[in-house]
Amino acid sequence: DAGVTQSPTHLIKTRGQQVTLRCSPKSGHDTVSWYQQALGQGPQFIFQYYEEEERQRGNFPDRFSGHQFPNYSSELNVNALLLGDSALYLCASSQMLAGGDEQYFGPGTRLTVT
Amino acid sequence: SQQGEEDPQALSIQEGENATMNCSYKTSINNLQWYRQNSGRGLVHLILIRSNEREKHSGRLRVTLDTSKKSSSLLITASRAADTASYFCATDRKSSASKIIFGSGTRLSIRP
């Protein structure tokens, strides 16, 4: 039973570029949440997707957008990258009907913006 | 903004000793969870305690919750080198369903 997978593992981009990160949820899970974790900080909630719609959103600008596909996998897109977007991006999946409380996290994608 | 704040920010203890980490939060919650993170990688879910529970155990872990003080503690007994990691509390606020807010974490180091 595969857990949450994320790709790529590492990514280096230049300011102003766009990036797409991908996440496949744990088998049986239908909800995907994305978090940004700066070095030495706790994860910050970006948004959550369920039934292919954005259900919750944290305090992030519109440069951050996402998508969920019919197979429950998800993408996080960041446009017009800033140096401050450098962080570890974590994807977490859960099952909405089970309450969605317990989230399973992927290994993360480390994004470096130069 | 952070909902939970862990205390202490860093903790170094001898292998075999007990480690206690605390978490305080600001608003009413549905539940509180503790996670472990090794070397800046993915988080591992340790334990969830609901707002109507006061104490929960899982192996060497003991979590308490005091909703009147808006605080929780995580106790790791008989620590091992493998327990070296960052530990985060995360709260699911009543005012915002299904959005989990993390604290800034406690970095635990176990000395051999």
Interface residues (C-beta under 8 A of the other chain):
Chain A: V4 T31 S33 Y35 Q37 L39 G40 Q41 G42 P43 Q44 F45 Q48 R55 Q56 G58 N59 L88 L90 A92 M96 G100 D101 E102 Q103 Y104 F105 G106 P107 G108 R110
Chain B: S1 Q2 G4 N30 N31 Q33 Y35 G40 R41 G42 L43 V44 H45 L48 F88 A90 D92 S96 A97 S98 K99 I100 I101 F102 G103 S104 G105
